[in-house]
Amino acid sequence: MGIRTTRLLRSTIVYLLLILISVVVLFPIFHVAMTSIKFPVDAFSMPPKWIFKPTLQHHIHIWIKQPFFKYLINTLVIAFGTVGISVPIASLAAYGFVRQPGRQVVVFVILLLLLAIRMFPQMLLVIPYFMIAKTLRLQDTRIIMILIMVAFNQPFSIWLMRGFFLGVPRELDEAAVIDGCSRLGALIRVIIPVVAPGIATTAIFSFLLAYNNFLFPLILTGTDAKTLPVAIAEYGAENIKYWSISAAGVTGVIIPIIIIMLFLQKHFVRGLTSGALK
C-alpha cells in the first residue's frame, strides 16, 4: 500500500468518524425541529413518522398567542448586557494578573478563589441573590439578572482571557510604553487588537452561559423579565399537545444562537485554535 493510498484511507476514516459524530450530535436538534411541525398524533406515533403532514400551528401559538417575542427580547438583553459588562472587566483583570510583577503566589491564590466561586452550586446562591434583589427593589428586572449573570460568570471569563493574554509577549507592552503609551493605552491600542479572537471567544461563552441559564431567572423573575428557558418550561408535560409546543419554543431558542454563531464563527475558531497569537 503506497503512501498516497494510506493517506487517503486515513482521511476517509477521519471524515467518516466526523460525519458519524455530527449525526449523533445534530439528531436531537433535528428531532425537535420535526416535532415542532408535527400534529401531536404524529409526534407520538410509534414507530416515528418521517413522512407526515406538517403544520405551523405550534409556532404560530408561541409567537402570536403567547408573549414569546417579549421573552426573547428579555433573554437577548440579559445576555448581551452580561457580555458588555463581563468581557471588559475580565480583560482588565486578566491583563493585570498576567502582567503583575512578582507576587505570583498571591495571584495564583486569587485565581483559585475565583475558580472556586465559579464551581459554587447555583442553588446555594439563589437565596442571597433574592435577598439582594428584594433589598434593592430590583425583583423581576433585567438589571438584577445582568448583574447576577456577570457575578456568576466573571471567574470563567477571567480564566479564559488569562489564557489568551499569556500568549502575548511582554515585549509588545514594553515597546508601546517606550513609544509613549500608558499601561492602559498599551492595553487598548496594542494588546486588545492582538487578543481580539480571544475576546470574541470569551464573549460567545459568556453569552451562551447567560442565554441558557434557567435557575436564576426561574427564581428571580416573574412576568416582566422572564426569559425563554423559563417560559418553555411552563408548558406542562401532562398534555401531549404541549410537547409539540415546547419543541416549537426550543426551535425558537436555537435560531438566534445559530445566527450569532454564523456571524462570529470565524473569530470563535481563531480564538480556540490560535491562542490569539499573531
N, C-alpha and C positions, 0 to 999 in steps of 0.2 A: 504494500500500500504506500503510495507516494505521499510526499509532504502536503501537496495541494489537496489530495483526497482526504487526508487526515484532518486538515483544517476545515474542509467543507463539512465533514461528518461532525466535527466538534461544534461548528457553528449551527448546524441543523439541530443537534441535540439541545443546545442552549436556547435557540429560538422556540423549539417545541415546549421546553420547560417554562419559558416565559409566557407563551400562549396559554399553557395549562394553568399557571398561577393567575394570569389575568382573568381567565374564565371563572375560576373559583372565587376571586375577589369581586368581580363585577356581577356575578349571577344574582346575589341578593338584591342589588340595586335594580337589575333588570326585572326581577320577580316583583318587586314593589311597584315599579312603573307599570307593569302589566296588570297587577291587581287594582291599581288606581283607575283603570279604564274598563274594568270588568263589572258586570252586574254581580250582586252577592251570590246568586246561584252558580255563576260560572267561577267566581273566586274560590268557592268551597267545593267545587266538583273534584272527585277522585276517580280516576287519575286526573291530573291537571289538564285543563283545556288550553291548547295553544292556538286553536282556531276558534274565534268567538266573535260575537257582535260587540264592537267597542262602544263605550258611552263616556261622555264628558260630564255627566251629571254630578259626579263627586267633586270634580274640580270646580264646577260652577257653584256647588254648595259652599265650599270653603272660601272661595274668592268673592262671591257676591252675597250669599246669605249669611256668611259669618264674617266678623271683622279680622279676617286673616291678613289683609294688607296692613292693617294697623299693627298687628303683632310682628309682621316682617319689618316694618319701619322701626319699631322698638328694638328689635334684635340687631338690626344693622347699626342703629345709632349707638347702642351699648358697645357693640363690637368695634366699630371704628373709633369711638371715644376711648375705649381701652387701649387701642393701638396708638392713638395720638398722644396719650399721656405716658403709656408704659415704655414705648420704644425710646423716646428721648431720654427719659430717666435712666433706663437700662444702659444706654450708650454712654452717658456721662459716668455712671457708677462703674461700669466695666472698664472704661478707659482709665479711671482713677485707680482701680485695683491692679490693672496690668502695669501702669507706669509709676506706681507708688514706690519711691526709693526706700529700700530697706524694709524692715518690719514685715517681712513676708509671712512670718508665723501668724501675726495678728490678722493680716489679710486672709490667710487660709482659714483661720477660725471663723471670721465673719462670713466667708463664703459657705462654710459648712453650716453655720446657723441659718443662712438664707435657704440652703437646700433643705434643712430640717423643717423650716416653715412651709416650704412647698409640699413636703411629704405629710404635713399635719392633716388629719382627717377633716374633710369639709363639714361633716355633721357636727363636730365639736365647735366649729366657728359660727354656726348659724345663730345660736342664742346671743353671743356677744355682738354680732353684726346687727341682729334685730334690735337689741337694746340701743345701740348707737343710732340706728335709723330712727327709732322712736324718739330718742332724746333730741335729735336734730330736726325732727319733724320732716324726715325725708322718706317716709314709708311710701312704697308704691310709686317711686320716681326713677327716672333713668339715671339721675345723678348718683344716687346711692349705689345703684348697680354698677356704674362705671368705676366708682371709687373702690368697691369691693373686688371687682374683677382685676383692677390694677394692683391692689394689695396682694391678692392671691397669686396672680401670675407673674408678679415682678421678679421673684427669685429665679424662676425659669428663664425669663428674658435676660437677666443679668448674666447667668451662667452661659447662656447661648452666645451672647455678644462678647463675653470674655474670650471665648474660643476664637472668635474672628480677630479680635484685637491682638491676641498672642501671635498671630501670623504676620503682623505688620512690624517691620524693622524699626528699632528706635532711631535709626539714622534719619528717617523721614521727619520725626519730631524735631530733632536737633537741627536739621537743615532749614526747617520752617522757622525755628526760633532765631537762627542766625540771620535769616532774611528779614527779620523784624516782626514776626508774628508772636503774639502772646500764646500761652498754653491753649486757651480756648480758641484763639484764631487758628492755631495749627490743627486743632481737632476738627474744626468746622471746614477749613479750606483745603486741608491736605489729607487727613486721616479718614474723614467721613466718606469722601468720594472713593477711597480705596476699599472700604468695607461696605460699600453700598449693597452688594449682593447679600452680605450677611445681615444687613438691616432689613432687606426685603424678606429674607427667610424668617427672621425673628418676628417681623410684622405679621407674616402669614400664620405662624404658630400662635401668636397672641390673639389674632383674630379668631382662629378656629376654637381656641380654648374658651373665649368669651361667647362665641356664637353658639356653641354646643352645650354650654353649661345648663344644667337642669335644676340642681338642688337650691342654689341661692335665689334664682327667680321664683321658684315654687313657693318658698317661704316668705320672701321679702317683697313680692309684687302681688297686686290684685288685678284690677281691670285696666288701669291706666298704663302700666309699664310691663304688662305681661309679654313674655317672649314666645317664640314659636315652639321650642321644646315643651314648654308647659301647656301651651294651647293644644298641641297634638295629643298630649297625654290625657286630656279631658274627655276624649272620645271613649266611651265605655266599651269594654270587651263583651258585655252581656248581650249586645245587639249586633248581629252579624253584619248589618249594613255599615257599621262604624269601622269595620276592618278596611273596607274599600275607601272610606272617607279618610281614615288615618293614613292609608297608603298615598292618597292624593296629597295630604298635608306633608308627608315625608318627601314626596317628589318636589313640592314647592319649596321645601327647606334646602334640598340638594341643588336646585337650579342656580341660586345666587353663588354658591360655593364654586360650582363648575365655571361660571362666567368669570369670577375673580381669578381662579387658578389659570384660566386660559390667558388672561392678560399678564399674570405675574409668573407664569411657568418658567420663562427664560431666566429671570432673576433668581427664582427659587432653586433651579437646578445648578446655576452657577454658584450660589451660596453654599449648597451642600457639597459640591464636588471640588471646588477650587479653594475653599477656605478664604475667599476674598483676597487672595494674593494676585498682584498684577506685576 
